[in-house]
Amino acid sequence: EVFFPFEPYDAQIVFMEKVITTLQSPGSNALLESPTGTGKTLCLLCSTLAWRLTHTAYAQAFRISGIGDSVDSIRKDLSTAAFGAILKTQSGGTVPAQQNLDAVRVIYLSRTHGQLSQVIRELRSTGYRPRTSVLGSRQQLCVHPEISKLRGGAQNAACQKLVGARACPYHSKVMEHKYDRDVSCGLLDIEDLCKHGQVNKVCPYFLSREMASEADVIFMPYNYLTDASSRRSLG
């Protein structure tokens, strides 16, 4: 079931059906388009997160119950909505391929952080509250009073030196804030993250990366995946 904040138009229903159909088919891709103003972002977010919730529910039910016939009907209902390929177990139960048992992480890409902020605002209008992280560069996220004034390689080197010496008071607070629900589930965009860092004297740059390790949805610009050096910096 997709929780949509408004009564969807027919075109929006078709769009969301296509998204879910693609997600149910391992290895599939979709190229979808719709005219400006038809709610593409909202449709994409709601359908993807609805599918992800079902996927996660199936995985949790499987882990709790173990492989057996006692919860077979639950598995079949959930698998119908969440998975394309189902395997037979020796006990007669059903279970998806092993790689599907882990929670799915959604990566949302856009050209600019301004566009990503708009996407996050759309997400706030829904009933979904996933753990999120928005990734950016040191230049965009550093709030250290001295390091933030530097640029490019000089900024990266100065930051790495300070962190390596365990001399950055902002970096030392990262783990303290990683599990703060107002941060991890607060649907923060890059500006919100910087404000949180400034108010609480914690590093938004390293905080966002720590949050990404356990986030349900990660927001980032395209180049973070297409550029090899940027991709390596994410681990």
N, C-alpha and C positions, 0 to 999 in steps of 0.2 A: 504494500500500500504506500502510495506516495502522498506525503503531507504537503499540500500546496497552499500558500497563504490566500489565494483567491480562487474563485470558480474558473477553472482553466477553459480556454477556447479549444475548439476541435484541433486546430493546428498545433497547439501546445501539447495536447494529449498525444498526438502522433509523434511529435518530437521526442517526448519522454519515453514513449514506447520503443522508439528506435534506439535510444541510449541504453535502455535496459536490455533490449534484445542483444545488442552488441556486447554488453558486459557479461551476459549469460553465455557467450560463445567464446571460449578460450582462444586466444590468438587472433581474434577479429579486430578490425579497425573500422571506424566510421568517419565519414566526412559529411557533416551536416551543416546546412545553412538555412537561414530564415531572415526575412526582411527586418530592417531596423525597427525597433519598438515593439517587437512581438514577444519579448520576454525570454530570449534565448538563454541568457545567463541564469535566470531563475529556474528555468526548466532543466538546464544541465545540472545545476547544484542539487535541486530537489530529487531528481530521478537517480543521480549517482549516489547521493547519501542514503536514499531509501533502499537501493540495492545493497549498499554496504552494510546497513543495519541488519538486513535479512541474512547476508553472508556471515556476519559476525554471530548472529543468533544461532545459525546452524552450527558453526564451529564450536560455540560454547556448549550447545546441547550435546554435541558429539563427545566433547571432552568429559562432560559430567556423567553421561550415561554409559560411555564405553560402547564397544561394538556389540550389538545384540538385537534381538527382535522386540524387546520391551518398549522401545521408543521408535520403532520402525515407522509408524504413521506420522510422528512428528517430523522425522527426517524427510520423509517423502514430501510432506507439505512444504517444508522450508527449501528443500532442494529444487522443487519445481520453480520457485521464485528466484533462487540465487545461483544455481549452477546449470551448466549445459551438460557436462559429462559426469556420470555417476558410476562408481565401481561397485561390484558385488563383493561382499566379505564372505569368509568361510562360514560364518554363523547365519548367513542369509540376510543380514542387515545391509544397509547401503551407506556408502561413505564416499565423498568426493575425493578426487586425486589429492595426494598429500600436500602439494603446494598450495591448495586452496584452503587448507585448514587455518592458515595464519591470517590475521586481520589484514584487510586490504588497506593500503595507504594511497590516498588520492593526491596527485600532484597537479596543481592548477597553474598553468603558464599563461602569461600575457606579455605584451611588449614593454609596458612601463609600470612602475609602482603606482602611478595615478590610476591606471586601469584596474590594478589589483585592489586598490582601496575601494573602488566602485563595486567590485565583485564582493568584497567583504561586507560592504553596506547592504548589498542585496541579500547576502546570507543572514544578516541580522534580522531581516524581515520575515524569515522563515521560523519554523519551530525546531530546526536542527541546531544543536549546540556541540559540534565536534571539537576535539582538541585541535588547535591550529597553530601554525607557525608561518611567519612571513620572513623570507630571507632577503638580505640586502648586503651591501658592501660596508666596510669600515667607514668610508666617507659619508655614507648615508646614516649609519647607526651609532658611530662613536660619540659618546657624551663626555669623555675625559676632557677636562678644561685645557690641557696642553696638546694632547695627541690629536684631538678633533680639529686643531688648526692646521695640521699638516695635510699633505695630499700625496696620492699615488704610492710609489714604493717607499718613500720616506715615512709615510704614516704606517704602512704595514710593518716595516722594520722596527720602528719605535714601539709599536704595540707588541710585537712578538718579543722584543727584548724585555719590556716591562712585565709582560705576563710570564715569560720564562724565568724571571728573577722573583716571581711571586710578589711583585711590588705594586701591582695595580689594585687599589681598593675596590674598584668597580667590578673587576673580574672575580674577586674573592667572594662576592655576594651572589654569583650566578646560581649555584646549586640551591641556595636558600629560597630563591624565587621561582625555580623551575616548576615546582609542583603547586604554586599558588593558583587556585582555580580562577581567580580574577584575571590571571595572565593566560594560563593554558586554555581555558574555555571562555575567555572574554571576547573572542573574535576581534583581536587587535590588528589594526593595519600598521604600517610602518611609522606613521606619526604617533599613534597611540603607544607603540612600543618605545619610541624615543622619549615621550613624555613620562612613561613609567620609569625609564632609566634615569632621567633627570631628577624626578621627585624622590626616588628610592635609592639613588646613588649605586645603581647596578648597571652592568654593561649590556646594552640591548643586542650588540653584535653576537657575543658569545651566548647570551640567553636564547636568542632565536635559534641558534644551532643546537643547543641542548634540547630545546622544546621540539625541534624537528625530529629528533631521534625517537620520540614517542607520540608524535602528532598523528591525527587521523587524516588531516588535510594540510598540505604544505603549499604555500603560495610563493611563486618566484618568477622573475623575468625569464624569457626564452633562453637568453644567453647562458644562464646557469646550467643548462643541459647541453646546449649546442657547442659551447666553448670548452675545450678540453681542460684548460687551466682552471676555469671556474668550477668545472665538474670535480676536479681533483680536490679543490679546496673544501668541498662538501664531504669528502671522505667516501 
